[in-house]
Structures are given as structure tokens and as C-alpha cells.
Amino acid sequence: MLIQFGKRVQMLRKNQGLSQEKFALKINMDRTYLASVESGKRNISLLNIEKIAQGLEISISDLFQGVENDGQKK
């Protein structure tokens, strides 16, 4: 799930023509933290998910579109 979420954030950011550095500045987040989120290496808090969604000008549910919880047992 973390990798899928990170790829989604990266794709949406790039679609808006934003570098990691510019986007991190826009949402008041450290660029290295954003990079670790995008690479799926960082477990992200709800507050930072909200920052990313607001920075991309989308809803949190849209941010998670296509991201599946592959670690959950059914």
C-alpha cells in the first residue's frame, strides 16, 4: 500500500509539473521526507496526507484512488 500510495503521489505531482522540491516547499514538507513517501519507504501520518491532498488541490479520497491495501487479510 505504501508503494502504491507513493507512486500515486508522484504521478499526481508530476502531472501538475511540480518538482519534488517545489511541491515540498508548497506544502511545507521536507523534500527528503516527500521523497521517502513517494518511494514507499515512509509510513505517512493523516496530517501529511491532508497536506499532500491540499497541495494537489484534490480530495483525500481522490488521492487514494487506485491504491489498494494489499497487506490486509480477507
N, CA and C atoms as a LAMMPS dump frame, in Angstrom:
ITEM: TIMESTEP
0
ITEM: NUMBER OF ATOMS
222
ITEM: BOX BOUNDS ff ff ff
-5.0000000000000000e+02 5.0000000000000000e+02
-5.0000000000000000e+02 5.0000000000000000e+02
-5.0000000000000000e+02 5.0000000000000000e+02
ITEM: ATOMS id mol type element x y z
1 1 1 N 0.814 -1.193 0
2 1 2 C 0 0 0
3 1 3 C 0.865 1.268 0
4 2 1 N 1.943 1.269 0.768
5 2 2 C 2.803 2.453 0.829
6 2 3 C 3.441 2.754 -0.521
7 3 1 N 3.857 1.709 -1.219
8 3 2 C 4.482 1.904 -2.534
9 3 3 C 3.457 2.436 -3.53
10 4 1 N 2.254 1.847 -3.528
11 4 2 C 1.198 2.312 -4.432
12 4 3 C 0.835 3.766 -4.143
13 5 1 N 0.714 4.093 -2.861
14 5 2 C 0.382 5.464 -2.482
15 5 3 C 1.485 6.422 -2.941
16 6 1 N 2.723 6.05 -2.711
17 6 2 C 3.839 6.899 -3.12
18 6 3 C 3.88 7.13 -4.615
19 7 1 N 3.637 6.078 -5.384
20 7 2 C 3.612 6.218 -6.845
21 7 3 C 2.474 7.13 -7.286
22 8 1 N 1.344 7.03 -6.59
23 8 2 C 0.19 7.886 -6.905
24 8 3 C 0.536 9.355 -6.629
25 9 1 N 1.13 9.626 -5.489
26 9 2 C 1.53 11 -5.158
27 9 3 C 2.505 11.527 -6.213
28 10 1 N 3.491 10.717 -6.551
29 10 2 C 4.494 11.133 -7.536
30 10 3 C 3.849 11.433 -8.889
31 11 1 N 2.939 10.563 -9.338
32 11 2 C 2.287 10.757 -10.624
33 11 3 C 1.461 12.042 -10.634
34 12 1 N 0.69 12.257 -9.573
35 12 2 C -0.145 13.46 -9.498
36 12 3 C 0.714 14.726 -9.438
37 13 1 N 1.805 14.659 -8.698
38 13 2 C 2.715 15.806 -8.6
39 13 3 C 3.323 16.124 -9.96
40 14 1 N 3.806 15.098 -10.641
41 14 2 C 4.428 15.299 -11.953
42 14 3 C 3.412 15.795 -12.977
43 15 1 N 2.17 15.301 -12.884
44 15 2 C 1.12 15.759 -13.8
45 15 3 C 0.859 17.254 -13.66
46 16 1 N 1.146 17.796 -12.499
47 16 2 C 0.976 19.234 -12.273
48 16 3 C 2.255 20.016 -12.576
49 17 1 N 3.276 19.297 -13.057
50 17 2 C 4.521 19.946 -13.455
51 17 3 C 5.359 20.448 -12.293
52 18 1 N 5.215 19.801 -11.136
53 18 2 C 5.941 20.227 -9.942
54 18 3 C 7.11 19.292 -9.641
55 19 1 N 8.254 19.862 -9.362
56 19 2 C 9.383 19.061 -8.885
57 19 3 C 9.121 18.699 -7.43
58 20 1 N 9.859 17.723 -6.93
59 20 2 C 9.736 17.383 -5.509
60 20 3 C 10.035 18.605 -4.651
61 21 1 N 11.059 19.323 -5.005
62 21 2 C 11.474 20.475 -4.207
63 21 3 C 10.395 21.551 -4.171
64 22 1 N 9.838 21.888 -5.341
65 22 2 C 8.804 22.925 -5.393
66 22 3 C 7.544 22.486 -4.658
67 23 1 N 7.171 21.219 -4.824
68 23 2 C 5.969 20.733 -4.152
69 23 3 C 6.175 20.691 -2.644
70 24 1 N 7.334 20.237 -2.211
71 24 2 C 7.627 20.182 -0.775
72 24 3 C 7.564 21.581 -0.158
73 25 1 N 8.096 22.566 -0.85
74 25 2 C 8.016 23.949 -0.36
75 25 3 C 6.566 24.414 -0.293
76 26 1 N 5.792 24.077 -1.309
77 26 2 C 4.385 24.484 -1.379
78 26 3 C 3.583 23.96 -0.19
79 27 1 N 3.87 22.729 0.224
80 27 2 C 3.082 22.109 1.3
81 27 3 C 3.808 22.124 2.644
82 28 1 N 4.93 22.836 2.703
83 28 2 C 5.703 22.954 3.948
84 28 3 C 6.123 21.58 4.492
85 29 1 N 6.772 20.812 3.627
86 29 2 C 7.241 19.469 3.983
87 29 3 C 8.695 19.346 3.53
88 30 1 N 9.502 18.666 4.292
89 30 2 C 10.89 18.444 3.909
90 30 3 C 10.945 17.601 2.634
91 31 1 N 11.798 17.998 1.683
92 31 2 C 11.88 17.29 0.41
93 31 3 C 12.303 15.838 0.588
94 32 1 N 13.2 15.57 1.517
95 32 2 C 13.648 14.187 1.712
96 32 3 C 12.528 13.324 2.291
97 33 1 N 11.681 13.927 3.12
98 33 2 C 10.52 13.199 3.646
99 33 3 C 9.561 12.877 2.501
100 34 1 N 9.286 13.864 1.646
101 34 2 C 8.415 13.644 0.488
102 34 3 C 8.99 12.552 -0.409
103 35 1 N 10.292 12.573 -0.633
104 35 2 C 10.934 11.547 -1.461
105 35 3 C 10.751 10.16 -0.858
106 36 1 N 10.857 10.056 0.45
107 36 2 C 10.687 8.745 1.093
108 36 3 C 9.233 8.293 1.049
109 37 1 N 8.29 9.225 1.084
110 37 2 C 6.873 8.87 0.917
111 37 3 C 6.645 8.363 -0.503
112 38 1 N 7.157 9.082 -1.484
113 38 2 C 6.966 8.704 -2.883
114 38 3 C 7.619 7.368 -3.214
115 39 1 N 8.662 7.011 -2.522
116 39 2 C 9.324 5.729 -2.787
117 39 3 C 8.741 4.598 -1.941
118 40 1 N 7.763 4.919 -1.1
119 40 2 C 7.107 3.889 -0.287
120 40 3 C 7.904 3.458 0.92
121 41 1 N 8.883 4.251 1.316
122 41 2 C 9.746 3.888 2.442
123 41 3 C 9.298 4.511 3.758
124 42 1 N 8.279 5.356 3.717
125 42 2 C 7.867 6.084 4.912
126 42 3 C 6.384 5.868 5.157
127 43 1 N 6.042 5.538 6.385
128 43 2 C 4.646 5.466 6.793
129 43 3 C 4.204 6.895 7.076
130 44 1 N 3.162 7.344 6.415
131 44 2 C 2.783 8.753 6.453
132 44 3 C 1.61 8.986 7.404
133 45 1 N 1.618 10.118 8.073
134 45 2 C 0.541 10.458 9.009
135 45 3 C -0.661 11.035 8.257
136 46 1 N -1.796 11.024 8.927
137 46 2 C -3.007 11.603 8.343
138 46 3 C -2.839 13.095 8.069
139 47 1 N -2.14 13.787 8.939
140 47 2 C -1.923 15.22 8.729
141 47 3 C -1.117 15.482 7.46
142 48 1 N -0.116 14.651 7.199
143 48 2 C 0.689 14.831 5.993
144 48 3 C -0.062 14.387 4.744
145 49 1 N -0.938 13.402 4.87
146 49 2 C -1.801 13.021 3.744
147 49 3 C -2.686 14.204 3.376
148 50 1 N -3.224 14.862 4.389
149 50 2 C -4.072 16.03 4.153
150 50 3 C -3.279 17.158 3.486
151 51 1 N -2.046 17.392 3.92
152 51 2 C -1.193 18.42 3.306
153 51 3 C -0.976 18.132 1.824
154 52 1 N -0.69 16.871 1.517
155 52 2 C -0.438 16.491 0.123
156 52 3 C -1.691 16.693 -0.717
157 53 1 N -2.835 16.239 -0.219
158 53 2 C -4.091 16.399 -0.955
159 53 3 C -4.393 17.878 -1.195
160 54 1 N -4.234 18.696 -0.172
161 54 2 C -4.485 20.13 -0.321
162 54 3 C -3.511 20.756 -1.315
163 55 1 N -2.26 20.339 -1.262
164 55 2 C -1.264 20.866 -2.187
165 55 3 C -1.544 20.497 -3.629
166 56 1 N -2.136 19.327 -3.828
167 56 2 C -2.502 18.878 -5.171
168 56 3 C -3.892 19.366 -5.573
169 57 1 N -4.588 20.001 -4.624
170 57 2 C -5.939 20.524 -4.834
171 57 3 C -6.917 19.424 -5.226
172 58 1 N -6.828 18.302 -4.489
173 58 2 C -7.745 17.184 -4.683
174 58 3 C -8.216 16.711 -3.309
175 59 1 N -9.261 15.893 -3.311
176 59 2 C -9.746 15.34 -2.048
177 59 3 C -8.842 14.192 -1.61
178 60 1 N -8.92 13.866 -0.344
179 60 2 C -8.148 12.733 0.165
180 60 3 C -8.595 11.451 -0.522
181 61 1 N -9.897 11.298 -0.763
182 61 2 C -10.372 10.085 -1.44
183 61 3 C -9.817 9.997 -2.859
184 62 1 N -9.709 11.131 -3.563
185 62 2 C -9.099 11.119 -4.898
186 62 3 C -7.619 10.769 -4.824
187 63 1 N -6.964 11.203 -3.774
188 63 2 C -5.549 10.885 -3.586
189 63 3 C -5.345 9.375 -3.48
190 64 1 N -6.296 8.689 -2.875
191 64 2 C -6.192 7.244 -2.683
192 64 3 C -6.809 6.428 -3.82
193 65 1 N -7.306 7.081 -4.85
194 65 2 C -7.922 6.362 -5.96
195 65 3 C -6.915 5.393 -6.588
196 66 1 N -7.285 4.126 -6.656
197 66 2 C -6.429 3.102 -7.24
198 66 3 C -5.413 2.502 -6.288
199 67 1 N -5.348 2.998 -5.063
200 67 2 C -4.425 2.463 -4.06
201 67 3 C -5.165 1.397 -3.265
202 68 1 N -4.632 0.188 -3.277
203 68 2 C -5.281 -0.92 -2.579
204 68 3 C -4.46 -1.349 -1.378
205 69 1 N -5.141 -1.825 -0.357
206 69 2 C -4.486 -2.343 0.844
207 69 3 C -4.129 -3.8 0.591
208 70 1 N -2.963 -4.039 0.012
209 70 2 C -2.557 -5.399 -0.35
210 70 3 C -2.081 -6.224 0.836
211 71 1 N -1.929 -5.622 1.997
212 71 2 C -1.475 -6.365 3.17
213 71 3 C -2.598 -6.836 4.073
214 72 1 N -3.82 -6.468 3.743
215 72 2 C -4.954 -6.816 4.596
216 72 3 C -5.465 -8.211 4.265
217 73 1 N -5.711 -9.012 5.306
218 73 2 C -6.267 -10.342 5.104
219 73 3 C -7.752 -10.237 4.86
220 74 1 N -8.252 -11.103 3.992
221 74 2 C -9.684 -11.094 3.673
222 74 3 C -10.388 -12.242 4.332
